[in-house]
Amino acid sequence: MPAGLVISAPASGVGKTTLTLALARAWRNRGLHVQCFKSGPDYIDPAFHAAATGRASVNVDSWAMDRGTIAHLVGRGTDADVVLAEGSMGLFDGVAARGVSGTGATADIAEMLGWPVLLVIDPSGQAQTAAAIAAGLRDYRAGVRLAGVVLNRVASPRHEDLVRRALNDAGIAVFGALPRHAEISLPKRHLGLVQAEEQAEIGKLIDEAARFVAEHVDLDAVLGSAASWSPQPAANGMNVTPPGQRIALARDAAFSFIYPHMLEAWRAAGAEISIFSPLADEAPDASADVCWLPGGYPELHAGKIAANARFRSGLRAFADTRPVHGECGGYMVLGTALTDADGIRHEMTGLLGLETSFAKRRMHLGYRLAALAAPMPGHQVGARLRGHEFHYSTIVAQPDTPLAVVHDATGAVIAETGSRRGLATGTFFHLIAEDR
């Protein structure tokens, strides 16, 4: 029977991902089968999980998904020995208004699955106060159980002793304390961690993290704190309609942001996926009946995309007779032009009139609920789509027919409506699920 555990923290940036990867690899090195999940709309971390465990990881999200969908997704952990759900932001951080089954907080997933929470606490600049924070998180919400704490970035043995004593007085188990260790720091860029597939040495980094954590953390005690878990049969699956029978999917360093569960749901529904690389100047498969451009980092490769004539002409020819859809970065590439961070304007494919700029960065972040005013691949007029938007571009022009009426998680209407022109459509949000 699998043992389930949620890894969370008081805030972002304290080491959740590093600890998750280290524990997963350390237990895998002991011969255990480890399954990871990511709570929340982060599409980068699952690839790191897969690198550590050798098993595909997916997102579970209480704002966008119902309980049946979450149960279906976590069911892949049935044959594992250990199941780890890595949280996002702080343990109770979500949106103000409840979504499908919760607010998107990691605590929702912990309570829903009945898994205890392993807290990562960074006590930098404090000592006993770290225990007060941990105790507050333990007592904040009935139904969320605390397994214990791993301290990260402790400054000295004396510092560790002060924090350990305070946590012991509060009745909170300390499974280990990690000194600062630059060798296991994961590189970052403006949308989060540099992606796993872009890091040639990611295997060595995870191995070092596993060695370091095994040296300073009681792995047996952590494993013993996890809850025995009997997955409940899911009443239904993903209920996702693929955008087509044969999907040409852009996939390279500029087009890599798509939720793994969406690809799995498309395949499970019988769709075939044909991969092509715009950066390698490849055109979509001529035998496909739909083309999908995910998000990613087109702003870092805008010059190359603009120069790749075979890709641009091939995509335009495809769009003459078949649907093309772009999400976020893919939407920008379907547009007329993209201005990069240096102020250089690059012509894009021109299938839509959208023009965006990174010259003046402006963060767009949050859940999105879209009611389609026009059809897009896989979804008809009136469909209610749930997704998440995260980018730093500014809209210079968005002149085409709006694709949807889009609200944020509070219900406020936002200007990023998406667009439709001919058979081309695009949205700034990444699709997570459709309301049933």
N, C-alpha and C positions, 0 to 999 in steps of 0.2 A: 504494500500500500504506500503510495507516495507521501512524502512529508512536505507540507507547504509553508512558505515563509514570505512575508513582504518586507522589502528593504526600503526604508524611508528615512526622513531627516526633518529637522525643523525648517530647512530652507534649501534653495538650490545652491550648488557649488560647494558642497561639503564632502563629496566623495562617494555618493551612492553608486554611480556607474562603476567606478574603480573597484569598490568592494564587491559589487555583484559579480563582475568579471573574475575577480580573484577567487571568490568562494566557488564559483561555478567551475573554474579550471582546476582548483585544488581538489575538489571532490571528484571531478572527472579523472584526475590523475590517480585517485584512489580506486578507480574502477566503477564509480557510481554513474548512473545515467541522470543527467541534469537537464531540466527544461526551464527556460526563462520566458517571461512575458514582460511587457512594458505597459505600465498604467499611464494612460493619458496619450495625447496626440503627438508624441515624439517619434518621427519616422527614421531617425538616425541610430538610436540605441539598439534596436533589434538586430542590426547587422553586427554590432559588437558582441551581442549575446551569442549569435550563431558562430562567430569566430571562437568564442570561449568554450562552447558546449558541443559544437558539431551538429546542432539541431536548430531548425528554423524557429525564430521567435516572432511573435505577433503582438500587436497592441490590443489592450482591453480598455474600454473607455465608458464610464458610467453616464456621461452626458450624452454621448452619441448612440450608445448601444443599449438594447434591452437585456434583461437577465438571460433570456434564452440564447441570444447571440454570444454573450460573455461565457455562458456555460458551454456552448458549442466550441468556442475557441480554446478555453482552458482544458477541454476534454483531451487535447493532444498530450497532456501531461500524465495520462493514465498509466502509461508504461514506464514512466520515469521513477527514479528513486527519490529525487529531490526536485521540487518545483519552486522557483524563485520569481516573484513579481517585483520588478524594480519600479519604485514610485517616481513621480515627477514633482518638482517644486517641494513645498513642505507637506507634511502628512495630511493636513486638513485643508490645503489650498485648492479651491475650485472656483467656480463662478457663483454669482449671487443667486441666480435663478436655477431651480432644478431642471435637469434635462430629462432624458428618457428613463433612467433608473438612478440618477444621482446628479451631483454637481461637477463631476469630473475629478473629484479629489481621490487621492490614493486610499484614504480611509474608507471610501465607499467599497473599493475592491476588497480590502482587508475584512470588512464586516460581512460582505456578501459571500465570500469564500470561507470565512471562519479561520483565516490564517493569522497567526500573531505577527507583530511588527518588530523587526530588528532595526533599531534607530542608529544612524550614523550621526555622532555628535562631534562637531569641531569646537573645542573649548578655547580656541585662540583668544587671548585678551580677557579671559575669565577663568574662574576655578569653580567654587561651590555653586555659582549661578548656573553652571551647566546642569547640575542635578535638579535645580528648580525648573529649568526648561523641560528636562526629560520627565519629571513628575507631572508637570502641567499637561504635557502631551499624553501621558498615560491616563490621566483622569478626565480629559476633556470631553470624551464621547463614550457613552456606554455602548458596548458591542465591539469596540476596538481594543484588542488585548496587546500589551507590550511584552515581548519576549525578553528584551534586554538591550544593551547598548554596546557598540564598538566606538571607541574614541579615536579620532583622526587628527593628525598634526599636533600631537602633544609636544610641548616645548622642552621638557626635561623630566627626569624621574620624579623630582619633587612636585612638579606640576601634575603629573599623572597621579601621584599619591593623594594630593589634595582633592582632585576630582573623584577618584575612586572612593575615597572615604565618604564624601558627600553623597554619592550615588548609593553606597552601601547603607548609609543611614536612612535613605529614602526607600530602601527595599527594592532597588533596581539592580539587576545583575549586570556586571561588566564582563563581556566575553573577551576583551582584549583592548590594547591601546597601540596605535600606530604612530611612531615618530614621523617627522617630515621626511619625505623620500622623493626627491625630484625625478628619479629614474622611472617612476610609474605615473608621471603626469601625462594626461592625454592632451594633445594639441587641440586648440580651438580656433574657430573663425566666427564670422558675424552671425551665422545661423545656428551656432552650437559647435559640437565637436567636429573636427575634421573626420570625414567618413572613414569607416574601417577599410573599405576597398581602396582608399587612396593611401593607406599607410602600409608600406611594404614590410615593416618590422612589427606589425601589430601582434603577431603570434609571440614574438620574443618579449614584447612589453607585457602581454597578459601572463606569460610564464613568470616573469620577474615579479609581477603583482601577486601572483599565486604564492610564489616562494616567500615573499615578504610578509604577506598576510598569514600564511601558515606558521611563520616564525613568531608572530606577535598575537595571534588570535587562537582561542581554543576552538578548533573546528568541530570537535566532538560535542562540546557544550552547545555550540550554535545549532548543530544538526539536531541535538536532543531537544532543543526548544521549539522546533518546528512542529506543526500540528499534523497528525495522521489525517489523511484526506481521502474520502471516498467520493469521487466525482458523481454528481447526479446526472442521469441521462438528460441530454438537452431535448427540449420539446420540439425545437426546430433548428434549422441551420442559419446561414447568413441571409437568405432571402435576397440575394443579389442577382440582378439581371446583367449579364455581360453586355458591353457596348456593341458586340458583334460576334459572329461565329469564328472569324479569323482576325485577330487584332495585331496590327503592326505597332509595336511599342518601342518608342525611343528610349535607349538605355545606354548611358555613358556618364562621364564625370559632370556633364552639364545637365543631364536629365536622369536623376536618380531618386527623386523623392516621390515614392508611391508606397502606400501602406501594404505590407506583405499580405495581410488577410484579404485585401481586394484581389490581388493576383491569384491567390489560392481559390477564392470564391469564383472567379471567372473560370478557372480551369475545372473546378468541381462541377460547374454548370455546363461543361462540355466545350468551352471555347478553347481555341488554339492561339498561342501567343508567339508572334514572330518578332524577334529583336533586331533593331537596326541602330546604328550610331551616327547621329548627325555630325559629330566631331570628326568622324572618319570619312565624312562626305558621302554617307550612304543615304539612299532614298528608301522610303517605306516599301515593303514587299508589295509588288504589283498584284499578287493574288489575294491580298487582305481585303476585307470589306469595311474596315474602319481603321483609323490611325489615332493613336493616343500619345500625346507628348506630356510626360509628367513634369513636375517642378524640378528644381535643382539649382545650379549656379550658372545660368546663361550669362550673367553679368561678368563672370570671370573669363568667359570664352567668347564674348560677343564679336570680337574681330574675326575669329576663326569661323564662327557660324555665318557671319555676313559674307565671308570669302568663299564658303563652300557652295559653289554653284550647282553641283549635282544634287545635293540635299535640297536646296531651295526650289529648284525647278521641278524635282521629283515630287516634292510635297505639294506644290501648286497643281501639278498635273493630277495627282491623287485626289485633291480636293475638288476638282472639276466634276467628279462623278461619285465620290464617296465621302462620308463624314470624317472630319478631323476635329479632335478636341484637345485643348491644352489646359493644364492646371498650373496656376501661378507662373513659374518660370517658363513653362510650355506655352501658356497664354501670352506671355510677353514676346516669345519668339514668333507666335502667329501674327503679332502686330506689325505695325509699319516700321517702327524704329525703337531702339533701346540706347539710351545714353549711359555710358559706364561711369564709374566713380571718378575718373579723370576728366569727365566732361566731353568725352569723344562720342559722337553720335554714330551708331551703326545701323544700317538698314537691315531689317529682319525680313520675314517671308511675305508680309503684306496681305495675308489672307483676311486679316481684320484691321480696323483702323486704329487700334490701341497703340499709344505711344507712351513709353515709361522712361523714367530717369532715376539713376542712382547718384547723380551729382550732388543732390541735396537729400541725404538719407532721412527717411521717415519710417519709423517702425509701424507695421500693421500686424497686430497679434490678437488672436482670439477665436473662439468657436463661431461658426456661422450656420444659420438655418436658412436655406434658400427654397422658395416656392417658384418652380419653373414657370416662366411666362411664355417660353418657347421650348420645343423639344431639344434634347441633346442625346448623344449616343447612349442607349440603354435606358433612357428615362423620358417619359412623356410630359406634356403640359400638365401642370398642377402637382407633379411629384414634389415631395418635400425632402430635400437632401440635407444631411448633416455633415459638416466638415470643419476644417480648421485652417485659418489663414496666418501665415508668418512670413513676412518679407520686409525689405527696407526700401522698396521702390516708391516713387511718386508718380501718380498718373498725370501725364501731360495732356493726353486726349483719350477719350473713350466714346467715339462718335456713333458706333453701330447700335443696332436694336438691342436693348437690354435683354439678357438671357433670363434673369430672375429678379424677384424682389427678395433682397437679402437682409436678414436681421442678425444682430449680434446676440450674445447669450442673455442680455437684459431685455431683448425685444425691440431695441432701437434699430431703425432702418439705417443701413450704411450705403455709401456711394459706390462701393465696389460691386456692381451688379452683374459682372460678366457681360459677354457680348455674343451676338450671333450675326453672321453675314453669309448668305448662301448655305453651304454645307459645313462651314467652320464655326465652332463654338469655343468659348473659353471662360474659365472662372479663376478668380484669385484664390479660392479655397481648394484644399485637397479633400476629396470625397472620402468619408469614413463609413457612412451607412445611410440607408433610406428609411424614413419613417414608414411603418407598416400601417 
